Amino acid sequence: MFFIQPALIALFGVSLLMACVWAAHLRDEDASIIDPFWGIAIVLVGALHALAAGAPLRGARLLVALVALAWALRLAMHLRARHRAEGPDRRYQAMREARGKAWWWQSFFVVFMLQALLAWIVALPLIASMSGPVTLSPLSSIGLLVALLGFGYEAVADGQLARFKSEPANKGKVMQSGLWGTSRHPNYFGEAVFWMGFTLTGVASGAWWSLIGFALIVFMLLKVSGITLTEQTIAERRPAYADYVRDTSAFVPWPRRKG
């Protein structure tokens, strides 16, 4: 269930976390350091809401919490490793250059506090699942299984791309094998499936409002920080990407078209 006061406590908690990350980023003004905290922020929202609502983490709630925590830690380690290997994210660099000297304080609102709010909304399925029934219903069991499948799919896709990029011979080339041969963004698809699973567990407890969080994360993956933003300049840096776009599904895995 959704409780106003616990929800506000969770919003305050995740905002405090992001404020601390913002303060840490002031040393070199690299907002990319926020990325590893994205999943952690979402899980924090669910945990704080459950704690404030007096919903002890046991039974089905504990299972949901453990799966969500595993997802968040895996994503944090992956994004941290990517940052070390590739440096600051180009998207944040462009924002920093556009805002100039005002970036240090404007970033607090347009990046860190905005992501705190988005994490709070995306966490709605988790809030519902971690504050819902203690026992698993058939629908919530299916939802938990779907979440695990999405978690595994995303992890495999990230691992395949990381190994591809680690090979010097692949510099400037486009990953087109494995899961990346059926979708240009299989990691985003896996994340969408992951949140579909938790949305099912939320709906199973009668929390239809958890669909709002799922709709937001899918919209972000497709139109905001995911596919659209990622592909804006990639064709300029990798000429072969145009052919990849023509032949390969953007999101949902599908057999490649033959050119």
C-alpha positions in Angstrom: 0.0 0.0 0.0 1.0 3.6 -0.5 1.1 5.8 2.6 1.6 9.5 2.3 3.8 10.2 5.3 6.2 7.2 4.6 6.3 8.2 1.0 7.4 11.7 1.9 10.0 10.3 4.3 11.3 8.1 1.4 11.4 11.2 -0.9 13.4 13.1 1.7 15.8 10.2 2.2 16.5 9.8 -1.5 16.9 13.6 -1.9 19.4 13.6 0.9 21.4 10.8 -0.8 21.5 12.7 -4.0 22.5 15.9 -2.3 25.5 14.1 -0.8 26.4 12.8 -4.2 26.1 16.3 -5.6 28.4 17.6 -2.9 31.0 14.9 -3.8 30.8 15.8 -7.5 31.8 19.4 -6.9 35.5 18.3 -6.7 35.7 17.9 -10.5 32.1 18.6 -11.5 31.7 15.2 -13.1 28.0 14.5 -12.7 28.6 10.9 -14.1 29.2 9.8 -10.5 25.5 9.9 -10.0 24.9 6.9 -12.3 26.0 4.1 -10.0 23.6 5.5 -7.3 20.5 5.3 -9.5 19.5 1.8 -8.6 20.6 2.2 -5.0 18.4 5.3 -4.8 15.3 3.4 -6.0 15.9 0.5 -3.5 16.4 3.1 -0.8 12.9 4.6 -1.6 11.3 1.2 -1.3 13.1 0.3 2.0 12.4 3.7 3.6 8.7 3.5 2.7 8.4 0.0 4.1 10.3 0.9 7.3 8.3 4.1 7.9 5.0 2.3 7.1 5.8 -0.5 9.6 6.0 -3.2 7.0 8.6 -5.7 8.2 10.8 -7.2 5.5 9.9 -10.8 5.7 8.3 -13.4 3.4 7.5 -12.1 0.0 8.6 -8.6 1.0 12.1 -9.9 1.8 12.3 -11.8 -1.5 11.4 -8.6 -3.4 13.9 -6.6 -1.4 16.8 -9.1 -2.0 16.1 -9.2 -5.7 15.9 -5.4 -5.9 19.1 -5.1 -3.9 21.0 -7.6 -6.1 19.8 -5.6 -9.2 20.9 -2.3 -7.7 24.4 -3.5 -6.6 25.1 -5.2 -9.9 24.1 -2.1 -11.8 26.2 0.1 -9.6 29.3 -2.0 -10.0 28.7 -2.2 -13.8 28.3 1.6 -14.1 31.2 2.3 -11.9 33.5 0.1 -13.9 32.2 1.7 -17.1 33.0 5.1 -15.7 36.5 4.1 -14.8 37.1 2.7 -18.3 35.4 5.3 -20.4 35.5 8.5 -18.3 32.8 11.1 -17.9 29.5 10.5 -19.7 29.2 12.7 -22.8 25.7 13.6 -22.0 26.6 15.3 -18.7 29.7 16.9 -20.3 27.4 18.5 -22.9 25.1 19.8 -20.2 28.1 21.2 -18.2 29.5 23.0 -21.3 26.1 24.5 -22.1 25.6 25.9 -18.6 29.2 27.1 -18.0 30.1 28.6 -14.6 26.5 28.1 -13.4 26.8 24.4 -13.7 28.0 23.8 -10.2 24.7 24.9 -8.6 22.3 24.3 -11.5 23.4 20.7 -11.6 21.9 20.3 -8.1 18.4 20.8 -9.5 18.6 19.7 -13.1 20.5 16.5 -12.5 20.6 15.4 -8.8 17.3 16.5 -7.4 15.5 15.6 -10.7 16.9 12.1 -10.5 15.9 11.9 -6.8 12.3 12.6 -7.9 12.4 10.3 -10.8 13.8 7.5 -8.6 11.0 8.1 -6.2 8.4 7.7 -9.0 10.1 4.7 -10.7 10.2 3.0 -7.2 6.4 2.9 -7.0 6.2 -0.8 -8.0 8.9 -1.5 -5.4 7.0 0.5 -2.8 3.9 -1.6 -3.5 5.8 -4.8 -3.4 7.8 -4.2 -0.3 4.8 -2.9 1.6 2.3 -5.5 0.3 1.3 -9.0 1.4 3.8 -11.2 3.1 2.8 -14.3 1.2 3.2 -14.7 -2.6 0.1 -15.0 -4.7 0.2 -16.7 -8.1 0.4 -13.3 -9.9 3.1 -11.9 -7.6 5.1 -15.2 -8.0 5.0 -14.7 -11.8 6.0 -11.1 -11.3 9.0 -12.1 -9.2 10.1 -14.6 -11.9 9.7 -12.0 -14.6 11.9 -9.6 -12.6 14.6 -12.3 -12.2 14.5 -13.0 -16.0 14.8 -9.3 -16.7 17.6 -8.9 -14.2 19.5 -11.8 -15.9 18.9 -10.5 -19.4 20.2 -7.1 -18.5 23.3 -8.5 -16.8 24.2 -10.7 -19.7 23.7 -7.9 -22.2 25.9 -5.5 -20.1 28.5 -8.3 -19.7 28.7 -9.0 -23.5 29.1 -5.3 -24.3 31.8 -4.8 -21.6 33.8 -7.7 -22.9 33.5 -6.5 -26.5 34.7 -3.0 -25.5 37.6 -4.4 -23.5 39.2 -5.8 -26.7 41.5 -3.1 -28.3 40.7 -4.6 -31.8 37.1 -3.6 -31.4 37.7 0.1 -30.9 35.3 2.1 -33.1 33.4 -1.1 -34.0 29.8 -1.9 -33.3 28.7 -4.7 -31.1 26.4 -6.9 -33.2 26.6 -10.4 -31.7 25.0 -12.2 -28.8 21.9 -10.4 -27.5 23.1 -7.3 -29.4 22.4 -9.1 -32.6 18.7 -9.0 -31.9 18.3 -5.6 -30.3 20.4 -2.4 -30.3 19.6 -2.0 -26.6 19.1 -5.4 -25.0 20.2 -4.0 -21.6 17.4 -1.5 -21.7 14.9 -4.2 -22.7 16.1 -6.3 -19.8 15.6 -3.4 -17.4 12.1 -2.9 -18.7 11.3 -6.5 -18.2 12.7 -6.3 -14.7 10.4 -3.5 -13.8 7.4 -5.2 -15.5 8.0 -8.0 -13.0 7.9 -5.8 -9.9 4.8 -4.0 -11.4 3.0 -7.3 -11.6 3.8 -8.0 -7.9 2.5 -4.5 -7.1 -0.7 -5.0 -9.1 -1.1 -8.4 -7.4 -1.5 -6.5 -4.1 -4.1 -4.2 -5.6 -1.7 -1.3 -6.2 -2.6 -0.3 -9.7 -0.8 3.0 -9.2 2.5 1.1 -9.5 1.8 1.2 -13.2 2.8 4.8 -13.1 6.4 3.9 -12.1 6.6 1.3 -14.9 5.3 3.7 -17.5 7.9 6.3 -16.4 10.9 3.9 -16.6 9.8 2.7 -20.1 9.3 6.3 -21.3 12.8 7.2 -20.0 14.4 4.1 -21.6 12.8 4.8 -25.0 12.6 8.6 -25.2 14.7 10.4 -22.6 18.0 9.1 -21.2 17.9 5.8 -23.0 17.7 5.0 -26.7 17.0 8.5 -28.0 19.9 10.3 -26.2 22.3 7.4 -26.6 21.9 7.3 -30.4 22.0 11.0 -31.0 25.8 11.1 -31.8 26.8 7.5 -32.0 26.4 7.3 -35.8 28.9 10.1 -36.1 31.5 8.3 -34.0 30.8 4.8 -35.6 29.9 4.9 -39.3 28.8 1.2 -39.2 26.1 2.1 -36.8 23.8 3.3 -39.5 23.7 -0.2 -41.0 23.1 -1.6 -37.6 20.2 0.7 -37.0 18.7 -0.3 -40.4 18.9 -4.0 -39.7 18.4 -4.4 -36.0 15.4 -3.8 -33.7 15.9 -0.8 -31.4 14.4 -2.3 -28.3 12.4 -5.6 -28.4 14.6 -8.5 -29.4 13.8 -9.6 -33.0 15.6 -11.4 -35.8 17.8 -9.1 -37.8 16.6 -7.9 -41.2 18.8 -8.9 -44.1 19.9 -5.8 -46.0 
